[in-house]
Amino acid sequence: MKIKTITLTLFALLVIVSCKKSFLDLKPYDQVSIEAAITNETEMATALNGAYYSLHTDHRQDITNDQSNLFDRTLPLIGDLMADNVAIVIDNSNRYTDIFNYSYLSTNSWATDTWTAGYSTILAVNNIINANIPVTTTSSQLKGEALTLRALVYFYLVRLYALPYTVNPDAAGIPIILTYDPTLKPARSSVTEVYMQIEKDLNDAFAMMTNTSKNSSYVTKYVARALEAKVALTKGDWQTAKTAAQDVVDNGGYSLAPASQYLAYWNDPAPVSDKLETIFEVSNDGVNNNGNNSLAYFYDPAGYGDVFAVQALYDLYSPTDIRKQLMVPGDKSGQPINIVLKYPNGSNPDDKDDDKILRYSDVLLILAEADARTGNEDDARTWLNEVAQQRDPSFTGFTSTGQTLIDDIIRERRKELAFEGDRYWDIVRLNRDVNRTNLDNNYPSNTPLTLPVGDPKRIWPIPQAEIDANPNIAQNPGYE
């Protein structure tokens, strides 16, 4: 891969600075060079802080887009934008329009910067994972957190740049890199091999970690277990998904916010310590945030306000569903839109909305689908209704069976996880077409309303710069 280019700028990953000049009087995270050998637990913890920070921002100077190429904007945004939940307003900042219109090429800057940022984070955690220090409860916990972060990044990258496991598990995946080595030029491992590495990392991490009580901006044992459930769901491995999700439900200590607390939960930008809803999130605060490059600012009408909830999604919610209050009719430069309020602190100079990666409702819906697909329909309806009736107290509950029950679960996932980046990956793992319903002229005339199964644009191109630098890596079909 393009290791040398990454290496030139990798030090900046952990030299943590504030995103905006107004925050320069506040202290950033500690810094440590990724290339330096980690010799003790203090250095390991410092390096891990930098790895957490790299999940949401990118301070390298060689990037072509503004520095939000992983979980603080690009990854959660495209999961809705490439699907059927949101559209871009006519009066926009010209960000992600090529992604929205499926017009990206092998030189696409979002694809290039996300790939580079992802592998930069992988290299950072590799140095932690491979640190040669004595095994203690603390060092094992820190290595387990790093293993989970590596699995998380690989999970997103393999879905974005390779065919789905449920379509062709033997297809070319992405390079697996498990060490810090700036001379590597690896070939692409298969999709199966990448998922095997993800699963190994998560199983090793779960065994290593003992901490279950850190706040939601840190990895704990049940973050690893919840991610394992989601990975298994993506593969269609229903028994593993069921076992892992059930473990989180039985032993993780998480709970759903009742309808009376739901809006306050989304209004609070801080990580949670009481295990309400959030299992893991990427934290943004007054020092460490992406400012106007964040996901929240992209949705915020006081910020860019570039994306809005399409009418077809808005109409799925009943009037008594509390989630409908996270959207409000409005306008942008005279265009009627449904404004998304799930991230209300995008313009707050003192604190920013965190980016939710794993939530308890997601785990319950994973458990519901796994039970439905393994013949346990009574249990499936129990988990499904726990979410649906908590969100809409007037709803009497689902009674469906068979394929209708599965369709109800998928629809509830769409409603529950909207604007968090999950919708597209559900469509892809189920091998369904993307079908955008153009109510109220939400989609401009130049925007495709379908992305059929088999279209090359279902996955992103391997960056052309990567192929130019590494003769061992091949491009995805349709991008030559």
N, C-alpha and C positions, 0 to 999 in steps of 0.2 A: 504494500500500500504506500501511500504518499507520506511515509514516515519522516523523511528528512524535512519536508515542509512543515509538518506538524511540530517536529523537534525544535525548529527555530523559534517557535512562538509558544511552546508548551509551558515555559516558565511562567508565562502570564496567566495560565490557568489558576495558579496558586498564589500569585501575587495579587491579593484581593484588594481592589480599590473601589471606591464609591462610584456609582453610575452617574451621579449628577454633582456639579460643583457645589451646590448648596449643602451637600452632605459631607464635604471634605473635612469639616471640623469634628466629625464623629469617627470613632475608631473602627476600622474594618477588621475582618478576620485576620488571624495570624498567617504568616506566609512561610512556605518551605519549597525549595526547588524539587521538582519531581525527579530530577536526575541524581539527587543526593541519596545515598543509602540511608535507610531508616534503621536506627540503632537502638531505639528504646520506645517505650509506650507513649511518652510525651510527643515525640516526633511523629509517631504513627497517628495519634489523635489529631495533631495539627494538620498532617497531610489529609486525613479523612475529612476535616472541616473544609479544606479546599476542594476535595472531590464532591462533597455535597453542594458546594457553591457552583461548581462547574455544571451541575444539572440544569441551572436556569440562566446562566449568563456566560458570555464568551468575550473575554477581553483581548483576544488575539487581534493583531493589526492587519492580518492578511485577508480577513473576511470581506465579502462583497456586500453583504446585507447588514442590517443593524442587529446587534448582538443578542439575539433571542432565538437561537437555533435548536434548542432542545425543549425542555419542559416549561419554560416560562412564556412560550407563545407558539412556536411553529408546530410542535408535536400535538398539543391539545387542540390547536386551531384546525389543523388539516383533517383531523378525525371527524369533524362536523362539516367543514367546508367542502371536502371531496365527496361528501354524502348528500343528504337531503334535508339537513336541519337548518342551515343558515345560508344566506346569500350576501353578496357584497353590494353596498349602496352605489348608486350611480356617481355621486359626488364623493369619491374615495381618495385615499392617499397613494394609490397605485401599488399597494403591497398585496401579494398573493393572488393577483388577478389571473396570472398564468396557471396557478394551481387550481383556482376555481373553474377555469375554462378548459382544463386538461390539455393545455398547449405547451407543456414543458418539454424541453429537449435535453440532450446529454450534457449541455453546458449550463443548465439551469442553476442559478446561484443558490436558491433555497436547497436544492438537492446536494449541491457541493458543500455548502456550509454546515448543513445538518450532519452529513457524513463525517466531515472533518471534526466537528465538535463532539460527535459521538465517540469517535475513536480516540480523541484527546482525553476524554473522560475515562475510557477503558484503560489507556496507558497509565493514567494517574492512579487508578485503583489497583492495577497490576503491581505497582511498586509497593503498595500497602500489603496486598495479599502475599507477596513473595518476600516480605521482610523477614530476615533471619534473626528473630529475637525469641527469648524463652516463652514457652506456652504458659499463660496465666489466664485467669478468668477475664481480665481486662483485655489482654492482647487477642484472645479468642473472640470476644465480643466485637472488637474493632475489625478484625479480619472478616467476621461474619457479616458485618454491615457492608464492608467493601465488596464482598462476594455478591451480596444482594444487589448492590448498585450496578455491578458489572452485568449481572443477569438482567436487570431492568433495562439497561441500555441495549444490550444485545437483542432483547425481546422486541423493542421498538424498531431497531434497525432491520432485523430480519423480516419483519412484516412489511416494512416500507420498501425495501430494495430487493425482495425475493418473492417468488410465487408462494402462495399460502400452503401450509403443511397439508391442509385438507384437499388441495388441488393436485400437488405433486411433491411428496416429501423427499423425493430424490433429486429435485431441481437444484440448480446452483444457488447456494445461499449467500453468505457473506464471509469474509476472512475471520477466522478465530485467532486471536492474539492473546496469549496468556502471560507474556513477560513484557518487560520494558526493553525493547531492542530497536534502536533507530535504523538498523540496516535491513530489517525484514522487508521482503517483497512477496507476501503470501498470496497463494491462490484462494479462490472461493471454496469454502467447505460446503457440503450439501446442506439443504434445509434441515434434514434430520440430524446431522451432526451438530448444527448450531443449537437446535432445541435440546439435544442431549447434553451439551455443555451448560445451557441455561438451567436445566433440571439438576445437573450435578452441583452447580454453584448454589442453588437454592437449598438442596438437601444438605450440603456441607455447612451452609450458613446456619440453617435451623439447628443442626447439631452443635455448632460452636457457640451460639448465642445463649445467654441466660437472661438478659434484660428484657422485661416485658412492660416496663413502665415509663420509658422515655416519652417525651411529648411527640406529637404526630409529625414533626419535621425530621425525626430520626428513625432509622431502621431498628426494629426489634424482631424477636422470634416470629411473631405473628404477622409482621409485614412480609417476611419471607414466605410464610405459609399461604397468605392471601394471594401473593403473586404466583405461587405455584398453582393455585386453583385457577387463576386467570390464564396462565400458560396452558394448562391442561384443557380448559374450555376452548381455547383457540385451536388446539390440535384435534378436538373431538374425542379426547380421552376422558370419557364421562366418569369412569370409576375413580380415577385419580382426582378429577375436579371435585367430585362428591366428597371424597375422603378429606382432602385438604380444606375445602370450604366448611365441612362439618367440624373440623378441628378448630377453625377460627371461631365458629359460632359457639362451640362448647367451652372453649378454653381461652379465647382472646379477650373477653371482657368488654366487647364493644356493644353499643346500643344505637338504635335509630332515634333521631330527634322527633318528638311528637309534632303534630301540625302546629301546635301553639308555640313551639320553639324554632320551627324550621326557618323562618325568615331571619330571625336573630342569628341563627347559625351561619347563614350566608353573609350576613352583614358584618360579622366579626372576622377581621383579617388575620387574627393571630392563630398559631398552632393550638391544638387542644391537648390538655393533659388528663381529661376525664373520659377519654375514649368514646366521646359522643360523635358518631358518624365517621369521622376521619380516621383512616388507618395509616396512611402516609401521604404527605404533601411536601411540595418544594416551597420553602419558606422565603418570604420577602418581608423585609422590615425597612426602617428608615435609613439604614446604612446600605444594606445589601439588597438591591432591587434593580430592575431594568427600567424604571421610570416610564417614559413614554414609548418604550419598546416592549412593554409587558402585554400579556394576554388581556389583563383587565383594562388597560388603556385602549386596546384595540376595540373592545366592546363598548367602552364608556362613551356616551354621547358628548360628555365634556372633554373627551380625548379625541382619538381619531373617529370613533363611532363608525368604523368601516363595515361591520357585519351586524346582521339582524336576524331574528328568528322568522323563518318563512311561515306564511299563513297555514300551510298544511300541517306543520308541527303544532302551532298554536291551537288549532282546532281539535287536536287529539285530547286535550285536557278538558275535563268537565268544569263547569263554573265553580264547583266546591272543592276542586283540587288545589291545595295550597301552592303547588308548583306553578300554577298558572300566574300567580302573583309575581313571579320572577320575570315576567314579560309584561310590557305595557305598551299599548298603541301610542305611536308618536310619529315624528317625521324627521327627515334629514334633507335639508335644502329643498323642501317641498315634496319629497318622496315619502308617501305613507309607509311606515315600517313598524315592526314589533321590536321595541328596544329590550335588550337582554339586561336584567338586573342581577344576575348571579354573581357578578364581580363589581360591587358598588364602590370600591375604594381605589379605582384606577387613577384618579386625580388627587388622591390624598397625599400630601407631601410628607406626612409623618409615618404612615404605615400603609402597606400595600396588601392586596388580596393574595393569599397563598394559592398555589396551583395544586389542586387535588389530583393525586395519582391513583390511590386506592381508597374506596369508601365501603362502609359496612353494607350498605344497600346493594352494592355491586356483588359482594360475596353471597348475600342472601339470594339474589337473582341467579347467580352461578349455580348455587345449590338447587334452586328450583328447576333450572333447565337440566342439570345432571340427573335429578330424580325423575323428571318427566321422561327423559330419554332412556332411563333404565327401568321403566315400568312402575315407579313408585309415585303414581299420580296424586294420591292423597297428600303425601308429604310435599310434593311439588306445589300443589295449590296452597298449602299452609305457608310456605316460604314466600310465594308470590303475593298472597293476600296480606302477609305481614307488612310488606312494603306498600302495596297499593292502598290498603285501608288506613295505614298510618298517614299517608299523604292526602287521602280523601276520606275523612271520617264518615261521610254520608254514603260511601260506596258499600254495597252489600257483599261484595266479594266475587271472585271468579268461580265458576262451576264447570268450566270447560274440560274436555278430555282430548286425547289423541293429538293430531296435528294442530287443532284449534288451540289447545292448551299451550303448545310450544309457540305458536304465533302470538298468543297473549303475552307470554314471557318476553319474547323479542320486542314486542311493542312497548311493554313496560320498561324494558331496558332503554329503549329510545327516549321515553318520557323522563325517566329518572336520571339518566346520565347525559342528557342534552347539554351541550356547550362544555363538556369535559373531555371530548376527544375520543369517544368510544364508538359512535354510530357507524363510521366507515368500516371499522375492523369487525364489527358484527356482520355487516353485509358481505365482506370479503370472506370471512371464515365459513359462512353459510353458502358461498358460491352463488350469490344472487346478483342480478343486475342492480346498479344504482338507477333508481327511477325518481326523478325530481318532479313533483306536482306543482305546476306553475299557476297557483292561485293569485289573484290580484296583481298579476304581472311582476311577481317577485324576482323573476329571472330575466335579465336582458336578452334581447334577441340573438346575441352572439354567444350565449352560454349554452352548452350542450345540456339537454335534459336527461340523457341516459349515459351510463358508462357500462357497456355490456360485459358479461363474463367473457374472458378471452381477449379483451382489448389490451394492447400493450401498456396503455396508460394506467392500468390497474395497479402497477407498481412503478416506483420511480427509477430513473436511469442510474447506473453506476456513474459517478461524475467523470466527465471526459478527462479532467486533470488527473484523476486517479489512474485511469487507463494509460494515459501518456507516461506517467511516472513508473508504472508497474506492469511489465510485459506479461506477468503471470495471471492477471485478472481480466476476465471477459465481461463484455457488456451484456445487458439484458436484451432479449429479442425485441425488435421494433425500434431500437434506438441507434442502430448502426448508421 
